[in-house]
Structures are given as structure tokens and as C-alpha cells.
Amino acid sequence: MNDYAIICLDNNPISVEQYQSELTPFTGLFDLYCVDSISDAQYTLDFIHERSQIVALVIACHHDALNGADFLIQLDKLPHTKNARKVLISAGKDIQAILSAVNEGRLDHALTKPLPNRMLYKTAYKELTHFILNAESDNLLDYSQVLDQKQLLRAHVDNSMRNFRQGFINDYHQMSDTELAENVIISLYSFFEKKDETRACRTYSPNHLLTREGEENQFLWFITKGEVALFKQDELGHEREVVRHQKGNLVGGMSFVTGEPSFSTAITLTKTHVIKLDRDVFAKVMHSNSQLLPLFTNLLLRHFNRRLQRSITTKLELQKTLESLETTQQQLVEREKLAVLGQLVAGVAHELNNPVAAILRGAETLAEQIQWIFNTHTTAFTEQAATLLHHSMTVSPISTSEERQRIKELETKLPDRSLAKKLVKLNLDNDDDLIEQLNTDKTQATAYVHQLEHYMRTGTSLRSVLICAQRIADMVKGLKSYARTDDERYLTVNIHEGLEDTLVIFENRLKRHHLIKEYADTSLVYGQPTALQQVWVNLLSNAIDALPEQNGQIEIQTRITEHEQRPYLCVTVADNGIGIPDELKEKIFELNFTTKKEGNFGLGIGLSVCQQIIQQHQGWIELDSRVGEGTAIHVYLPLENSESDKHTQS
């Protein structure tokens, strides 16, 4: 349960569905209640009050049958709703009255149906930000991810500064940075002029190390003259300069105050004069002069504030970059999908011809046989006819060699080869009573066999129609699972089902090749079904393209393995194609790199996208290829074995 709630009042189900869709991004921090009448709205208000929640935003529709405007105005009378932001959505009537209510301050915003796309989201975004700025003071940062981040961060910083300043009598905040630093320098030198047992006042030559990143720091350096650079290590271990400090700045302030390891490495760039303080000396200095503590505290706060501002600016820039990269990646994925679908559609359309033609033929045969059955028989099926109909629907046809052998054996009992062949097809070659009737009363028994043939043809046609229809359904399912829009949600995914769906898509291209499948007992992972389907399509498409014209073979294998005491599912797609030269192995995961021949589909981003998708699922891809022997791609995905995996990937 969240501290705040949002109420939507509208009796139009289509509008409610739009409200829920556009307000979903806020539901992580605000409970959403949708009601369709004034009475339900009152009940919901009581329920919210009982839960000690506060209403942050109320959205109400207004028309002849629903007086949303009056409901909003009445909210001012309740303690847990009087500060709620009120948005009225009108159906186009009483516009003047609604505008008057807005102008008088009784309503905060008014919209008119039909609502443009995301208009409600933008309005709620603005109104909820306004509410939180007035209602919250200590937890503004908690809401900065879904509301106006800049406003909330600015308010958070302002609140922090204001609260701190209230603890001091003098208005040191009115001093400039230079004035404040000069006052601190004068006070510190005045203190150590009398007694400096620890040699706090020091002079360093260039390239002198003050702090080292990750190591414990016991000192605070106050720069009185000179210049110091701070360095941070990147992922490759290279040290990069992040900021420079001059007169009036502090070095080691964060680690000195918190006791944490140094955040960066500090090195003097020039001849530098500093005042070096350990914790004991710092305490003595601060207690020696009642004016020095607020001066130094303000200076320290400004130092941390500058650092916070730099961090916020960097975070916003990184966020913009990340959003840009995510948009670019999604565009690349969609372009690759379209390129793949261009070929898939042609193959699937060709593959659909056979089962569709079989269904049409089966339907025509069924029409003829059912018509014959109704014209010839007025009584119910005989038991033998019913059994034969069921048998022909469920049993696959026998091979020609087996059929010839059974006919040959039956000819010893029934010399008429034509009748013997019919009995074998009807699976009645062991019916001794019928065989005896055919030998003694051939005319009547032959007519009976002819009738049974109609039942067999009926069952066979039904079986053909069912099998072909299921085949079409499987192909459509495989194509839809690949082509549908990705909703980016993490779900429990059965990898084997995803692989089978992908094989259905490529069934036409795999006809002339040999396919081997070896599956493990477990195949459940936690991830994005559509994104993983993209991986299997790309890997299988590449494998098929690499196969030779004759004797091509693809092997798909899944197995359970362990890495760093964590279980993983390894999916291997191997082919006996031409292989990848060593000089190209380092490039195949680069964006826009492709080995496909001119005229083939593909944008050269398939494996690059695959690698990004698998990395997002906390897995990785390995390549094993030899020229002239083939290629194997191994995909490692963490098994769904704990709730922590879900939370980590979400």
C-alpha cells in the first residue's frame, strides 16, 4: 500500500480503460482506484481514509448523468482530500460553468473529451508533481523517477540547504564562495600560528599523492593555494580526471566525514599549500572558535552541494544517453524483424499451400462420403463400422512394404488378391469370420466390405483435415510469437516451446536438411519471450544460411550447467556449415557487421542485438567455430530458481 491514492470517476468503460493505461506509470507510488458512480466514489473515499491514505489526485468526468464537477468541489470539506489536485473531464457541455470553477480555484485543471493520446498522462504528471512538492519534504527523491525529476531534485536541494541554514544565527550563506573560503583560511592560520604540533600547515610539490581511490582516508585537506586533480578508474582500469580543485576547496571531505574508502585519487598538479587535519585536530579547531564551526560547516556543505549537483547533472546526461540508446536499439530490433519477416512470410505462405490444399481435398471427400452414408443407411453405424471410423482417424497409414507382406499372407486364406488388399487397408485381415463369408457368400460379403471402405475414407479424410489444420495453427503461432509487439515485461519463459515455435517458422527451409534435437529436462527461465524469440530466429537463420547444399545438419541442444555456483541453461545451435575464419570471430558481434552474400536479407545487426538481449537477461554468448567443419553458438541463461532473480532482472 502506498501513502497516496488516485481516484478516477467515470461510467464509460472505454474511458476508464484509457485512464488505467495512461496512469499505469504512476501506480508504483500511488494506489489507483477507478469507480463508475458518485456513491462508489464516496465509499472509496471512506475506504482510503480507513487505510490512513491521502488522496493526491482526483479525476472526474462530468455529463448529464454524472455530476463530476460538484463531486470535486465537495472534496474541499474532507481533511484527507482537501489538498488533492482536482481534474475535471467534461463531455462538451457546461463549459462556461467549468471554466468558472477553474478560475475560482475550486478545480485545478479541466479537459474535454475526446482526450488526445497521453493528454491525461501529461496532466497527471504535472498535477502529481505539484501535489508532492507541497505534501512531501523529506522523501522527494522517492518520487523523482516517475514525476518531474528536475523540480523534485531542485526542491530537495533547496529544502536541505534551508533546513541547515536555520541552525545558524549568522547568514553565512549570503557570502560568496571566495569570501567564505578566505574567512576559513584566516581563521585556520590564526589557530595554527600559535601551536602546530601535527604540522597541519604544509606545502607539497607537484605530483604528490593525497588520497588513493578505494583506500582508507583519515585526513581532510583544505587547499589554501595551488591546484589538485581528482582521478577515477574506469571499467578498463584507466585513470581519468574528473575534477580539479583550487584555493578554498576540500579534498577527502566525503571519506573524512563518512569513514568510507576514498572515492577518488587526489594528486597535486602544482606546488600546493594545504591545511591537513585529522579527526582529533579537526575537533580541537572547531571547538576553539565559535565562529569557525558555522563558517567551516557552510563551506563543507557547499562542497558537498557542488558534488551533488555534478552527480545530478551527470545522472541526467547519462539518463538521456541511455534513453537514446534504448530507442536506437528498439529501432534496430524492429528493422531486423522486418528484414527477417520479408523472407519468412514467403516461406510460410509457400508452406501453407500444401496443408490448405489437403484440407480442401479432405473436405470434398468428406462431403461425398457423408452424403453416401446418409443416402445408403438409415440405421445407426454398426459396431465394426464405428471402430473402423475411429481407427482410421487415429492410426497413421502403414508402409507399402508392410502392406505387401500382409496381403501375401492373407492370399493363403483368401485367393482373391483385390479383396485381400482391401481387407489389409481396412485392418480386417485377421477377421476370420469375414474371410470365411467372402469365401462362401462372396457377393453379400463384398458389398459389406465396400460399405466399410466408405467409413474408412471418411475417417482418413477427417484425420487429414485435423492434422493439416493443426499444422497451419502451429505455423501461425510461431510467426505471431515472433512478429508481435514486445511489451518488455519479464515472464516465465519455456525455452523449448520458443525453439519449437521458431522451427515451425523455418520448416520450409529445413526440409532438405537433417535436424537433431536434444533437450534437457528443465527449460524455464525468467525473461522477455519476444526478445528471446528474436535470438532463436537470428541464430537459426544464420545456421541455415551457412549449411551446404547437400547433407546439411543442424543440431539444437539444451543442457544444465553451473557458473559461479549458479545454475544456467545452455542453448546450443550448431551447424556443419563453412565455419567462421579466426580473423572474423572478434567482429561478428559488432553492429552492422555481416557475412551474408549480397541479395540476402539481414542488416548486419542480428548477432549484435542477440548479444544485447542475452546480456540484459544476465547471460552471455560463446562462439565455437572451425573453418570447413561448422559453427556452434552457445547461449547461457540463468535458470528461474529464485525470486531474487526476478527482482534483479525487473
N, C-alpha and C positions, 0 to 999 in steps of 0.2 A: 504494500500500500504506500502511495506517495503522499506527501504533505498537502498537495494542492490538487484540485479537480477541475475538469472542463465539462460543461453541460451543453448538449445540443438539443434544441426543441424544434421538431418538425414532424408533421404527419405524412410527409411524402417519402415513401421508401427509396425512391431513386435519389432524392436529395440527400437522405441520410447516408446512403452508400457513398456518395461523393464526399460528404463531410468526413466519414470514417477514413476514407482513402487519403484525403489531404491532411488530416490531423494525426495520422499514424506516427510520423516522425517525432511527435511530442509525447507519445504515450509512455516512454521510458521514465519520464519525470512528472507527468501529470496523468491522473486517472481520468478516463474518458467515459461519460455517461450519455447515452442517446435515448430520448423519450419522445413520445408522439402526442402527448396531451398535457394540459395545464395541471391536471390532478396528479399525473405521474411525475411531473416536474416537481411539484410540492413534496411528494413522497420521497423523491430522490434527494431533495434539499435536507429533509429530516434525517434521511439515512446518512448523508455526508456529515451532518452535524453530530450525529451519534458516534461517528468514527473519528471525530475531532479533526476532520479535514477542513480546509478553507477553499472556497470556490475562487478560482483565479480568472476564469473566463466563462461567460455565458453567451451562447449563440442561439437566437430565437427567430423563427420565421413568423411573419405577420400577414394574415389574409382574413377574409370574412369569417372563416370557420375557426381561426386560431389567432387570438389577440396576444401576439408575442410582445408587442410594444408595452402594453400595460404590465405584463409579467416582468419585463426587465426593469421597469420603473419601480415596481414594488420591492425589488431586491435591496434597495437602499435602507429598508427598515430592519433587515436582519444583520446581526453582528458578523456572521461568518460569510456574508455575501455583499456587504455594503461597499467593500473595496474592490469587488470583482469588476473586470473590464466587460462592458456590455456591447454586443454587436447585434444589430437587427438586420434581418434579411427580408425584404418586402417582395411581394408578388406584383408590384407595379401600381398599387393603389395607396391612397392616403399619403402620397409623397410629401406634401406640404407639412402635414402633422408630424411626420417622422423627422423631417429636416428641422422643424422647430424644436423637437425633443433633443436632437443632437446639439443644436445651437445653444440650448439652455443648459447643457451639461448633464442632462439626465441619461443620455446614451453616449457611448464613446465612438461608435462607428456605425454606418448604415451601408448595406449593399442591396442591390436589386437583381432579382432573378431575370434571365438565367445567368448564373455565375460563370465568368471566364475561367479557363483552366488555371489552377493554382492560385486564384484570387483569394480564396478562403485561407489557404496556407500562408500567403504573404500577410494577410490581415492578422491572423492569429500570431504569427511570428512577431509582428510589431507590438500587438497588444499584450502578449505574454511577457515580452521583454520589458515593457513599461511597468507591468504589474510586479515582476520580480525586482526591478530596480527600487520600487517603493516598499516591497514587503520583506526583502532579504537584505541583510547587511554583512553577515558572516559567511554565507555559503554561495556567493555569487558565482564563483568559479565552477560549481557543480552544474550550473545551467548554461555555461558558455559553449558547450558542444552543440546544443540544439537551438539556442537563441542567438541574439546579436552579440557575437563574441567581443567585438571591439568595445561596444558600450559597457558590457559587463566587466571586462578586464579593466577598462579605464575607471569605472566606478569602484572596483575592488582596490585598485592602487590608491585612488583618492581617499577612500574610507580608511585604509591603513595609515596613510600619511596624516589624516585628520585626527584619528584616534591617538596616534603617537604624539602629535604636537600638543594635544590637550594636556599631556602630562608635564609640560614645561611652562614655566612662568614667562620666560623671555621669548620673543618672537624671532628665534634664530633662523626660521625658515625664510624670513624676508631677506636674509643675506644672500649674496651671490656665492657661487662655489669658490671663487678666488678669495673673497673676504673671509668666508668661513674657514678655509684652509689656512689662511695667513694667521688668523686668531689662534688656531690649534697649534701651529708651528711655534708661534711666540710663547704660548703657554708651556709647551713641552720643553723647549730650550731653556726657558726660565727655571723649570723644575730641575733639569739635569745639570744646570750650571752650578748648582750648589753641591750636588753629590751624584756621581755616575759610576757606581760600583760595577755594574754589569756592562759598561761601555756601550750603552744604548745608542749613543750618537756615533755613527760610523760612516766611513767613506769607502766605497767599493770601486774597483777598476772595471772596465768593460768585460763582458762575458762571465761575470760572476753569478754562480747559481744560488738563487734564494730558496725556491721550492721545487720539488720534483713531483710530477703527476703520479698519484696513487700512493705516495709515501706520507707518513705521519708528519704533521707540522705543529710545532709548539710556539711559533712566533708570529707576531704581526709587524710588518714593515710599513712605516709611514714615510713616503718619499718627500724629501724637502728640496731636492734638486736633482736633475738628471732624468733618465728615461729607462723604463723597464718593459720588456716584451713578455707576453704570456703565450705559451705554445700548448697545443693539444695534439695527441696522436690520433690518426685516422685508422680505418679498419686494416690498412696495409702496414701500419706501424710507422708511417712517416709523420714527423712532427710538423705541424702547420701553425703559423702565427694567427692568433685570434683577436688580440687587442694589445694596445700599448698604453702604459700608464706614465704620467709625468708628475710634476710637483702637486702635492695635495691629494694624491691618490693613495689607496691602501693596497698592499699585496699580502695575500694569505688570509684575508679577512674572514671568508666563509669557513675555511677549515679551522681557523683560530677560535671562532665563536662556537661552531658545532662539534668540534673534535673529530670530524670525518677526515679521511685522507685528502690530500691536496687535489683540487680539481684540475690544475694545470701546472706546467713547468714555467717558472719565472726566472728570467735571465736579464742582467743589466746590459743595456746597449751602449751606454756612455759611462763616463765617470759619474757615479751616483752617490748622493748624500741621503742617508736614511736614519730614521729613529727606530731601533729594533727593540720590541717589547715582548717579554714572556708574560705568562698569566699573573705571576706574583707582582712583577714590576708594574704591569698594567693596573692592577688593583690599587697599588700604592699611589700611582699617579692620579687616578681618578678620585681617590678619597682626599687627596692633598689640596684640591682646588674645587670649590663648589661650582664654579663657572665652567670648569673644563669638562665635566661629565656631560652636561647637555650639549656643549659645543661638539665634543667628540661623537656623542650619540647621533646628533643630526648629520655629522659628516659620514658616519658609518652607514646610516640609513640611506643617505643619498647614494653612497657607493653601491649598496645592495639594490637600490631602486634602479640605478643605471643598468646594473646587471640584469635585473628582471625585465626592464624594457628591451634590452638587447635580446634576451631569451624570447620574449613575446614576439618581437619583430621577426626573429629567425623562425619561430614556430609558424607564424602566419605565412612567411615566404615559402617554407617547406610544405605547408598545407596546400598552398596554391600550386606548387610544383607537383605534389602528389595527385591532386585532383586533375591536373593537366595530363599527367602520365596515365592515370586510370582511364580518362576519357580516350586518350590515344590508343591504349591497349584494347579497350572495348571496340573502338572503330576497326582496329586491325583484326580482332577476332571475327567481327561481323563480315569484313571483307573476305577473310579466309573462308568463312562459312559459305558465302555466296559463290566463291570460286569453286569450292568442293561440290556444292549443290548443283552447279552447272553440269557437272559430269554425272553426279548421282541420279538426277532426275531422268536423264536419257537412259541410263542403265535400268532404273526401276521401272520406267514406262515400258521398255522392251520386255522386261521380266514379267510384267503384269499381263502381257498379251496371252501367254500360254495358259495360266490358270483361268483367265476370263473366257478364253475360247473353250476350255474344258468345261467350265460351268454352263456355258451356252449349250454345248453338245449334251451334257448331262441333263439339262432342263428339258431339251427336246425329247430325249429318250424317256425321261420320266413321264412326260405328257402322254406319249404313245402307250407306255406300259400301263400307267394308271387307267387310261381310257379303256384298254383291253381288259383289265381286271374288272372294272365296273360293268362293262358290256357283257362279259362272259360269266361272272359269278354274282349270284345274288345272296349267297350264304357267306358266313364268316370264313376266314382263312382256315385251312387245315393246319393241324399242329406241325406237320412237316414243312408246309409252305412258310409258316411264320418263322420256324427255325432257320430255314434256308435264307429268308429275307434278312434276318438278324446276322447270320453268319457272313453273308456277302457284304454287309456294311462294316464289319469289324476285322475281317481277315484279309491280309494282303494276298494278291494273286501268287500262285506257285510258279516256280521256274519251269521253263519249257522242258528241261532235261528230266525233272521230276515227273512232269505231266506224261511224257512219253513212257517212262518206266511203269507208271501206274496203269496206263492204257494197255501196255503189253501184258501185264499181269492179269488184267480183267478179261482180256480176249480168251484166256483159257476157260473162263466161265461163260462169257457172252461173245459168241463168234462175230456178231455184227459190230465192226470197228467204229462205225458212226455213232451207234448207241453207246458203246463203251467210252468214246471220247466225251459224249455229253454227260454221262454219269460221273466221270472224273472231274469235269468242270463244276458239276453240282455237288461234288464231295459226297456222292452217294455210291461209290464203287465198293463199299463194304456193306451195303444194304442187300443182304441175301434174298429177302422176300421180294424185293423189287426186281432183282436179277432173275429170279425164278419166274415171276409174272411175265417179264419180257421174253423169256424162252418158251412159255406155254401160251400166253394170250398177248401176242406182240402188239396188236392194233390198239387195244384199250390202254395197255401199259405205256405205249409210245405216246399216246395222247396225253397221258398224265405227266410224263417227262417233259413234253412240250409246254404244258401249263407251268411246271416248276421253273422252266427257263425264264418265263416272264417275271417271276418273283426274283430270280437271281439277278436279272438285268436291272430290275427296279432298285434292289439293294446296292448293286455295284454303282449305279448312277448316283444314288444318294451319297454313297461314300466318296465318290469323285468330287461331287459338289461341295461336301463338307471340308474335304482336305484342301481343295483349291481356295475356298473362301477363307480358311484359316491361314493359308499361305499369304494371301493378299493382306489379311489383317496384320500378320507379323511384319510384312514389308512396310506397311503404312505406319505401324507402331515404331519401327526402327527409324524411319525417316522423320516422323514427328518428334521423336525424342531428341533427334539431332538438331532439327530446324527450329524448334520452339524458342521463344524469347526466354532468356535466362533471368530468373528473378533474384539471383545472387544469394539465395538462402541456403544455409547448411542443413543437410538432412542425412539420415542413414541411407547409404547407397550400397546396393548389391552389385559388386563389380562384375560378377559373372553374367548377370542379366544385361548389364550395359555392353559387355563384349558380344553377347549373343545378338542383341539388337543391332550392333554395328555390323556383324557378319551377315545379317539379313540384308542390310543396305548394299553390301558388296557381293551378294550371292551370285549375280550375273557374271562378275569379273573373276570369281573364284571357281567357276565351273570347270575350267580346263586345268586347274591346279589341284594339288593334294593338300588337304588341311588336316592338321593334327592338333587336338585339344587335350590338355592335361590340367584339370582343375583341383585346387586344394579344397579341403572340407569347409574352410571359413573364407568368406569374401566380403564381409561387411566393414565399411569404413564410414567416417563422418566427413561429408564434403558436399560440393555442389554438383548435382547429377549432370547438368548440361555441360558444365565446364569439363568434367571428366570424360563425357561422351566425345567432346571435341578432341581430347587427347587420343582416344582409341581410334577415331576416324582418321586423324592425321598419321598415326603410326601404321595402321593397316594400309592406308592409301600409299604411303611411301614404300612399304614392304611389297605390295602388289606391283608397283611400278618397277621395282628392282628385279623382279623374277624373270628367269629366262623364258623363251617362247615355249620350250618343251620341258617336261619334268620339273615344273616349278613346285616348291613346297613352302608352306607357311606353318609355323608351329606357335601356338599360343599356350603359355604355361603360367599358372599361378602357384605360388608356394609361400609358406610362412617362414620368416626369418627373424633374427633379432639383431638390433643395433643399439649399443649403449643401454642395455637392459630394458629395451622397449620393443614390443612385437611389431613387425611390419608385414604387409602383404606385398610380395614382389610379383609384378606382372611383366612377363617377358613376351615380346613379339619378335620372332626370329624368321629369317628368310634365307634361302640358298641362292641369293642373287649375286650381283657383281661385286658387292662389298664397297668399302669406302677407303680411299688411299689415306695414308698416315698424315699427309700434309693438309688434308681437308677435315680431319676429325676435330680439330680445335675450332673450326669455323661453322660447323653445321648448326650450332645453336645461336649464331649471330643473326640479327634482324636483317631481312632481305637477302640472305644467302640461300641459294637454291642450286641443286644439281640436276633439275628436271630439264628435259630437252625442250627446245623451242616448240611451242604449239601445245604443250601440256598445260593443264590447269595448275594453279598454285601461285602464290605471291612471294614465296621465299620467306614466309614468316611462320610456317607450321610448327617447326621444332622450337623456335624461339617462344611462341605462345605456349606450347606444351610445357616447356621448362618453367615459365612463369606460373602457369596454373598449378603444377605439381609443387613448386616451392610455396605457393600460397596455402597448400594443403599440408605443409610441414614435411614434405617428402623431397626426393631428388631423382634424377635420371642418370643412368650409366650406359655407356656405349661399348659394345664389343663387336668389332668388325675386322674381317680379313679379306683382302682383295682376292677375288676368284672363288671364295668359299661362302660368303654371305655376311649378314649383319644381324645382331641381336640387340634390341633396346630393352633395358631393364628399368622398370618404373617402381619405385619404393613408396608406399603409402602407409602411414600409421594405422593400425587396426583400431576399430572402435572398441576400446576396452575400459574406458573410464569416463566419468562425467567431466573430469578436468580437461580431457582432450577437446570436448565440445566447447567449453568455455574459452580455451586457448585459441581455437580457430574462429570462434564467433567474434 
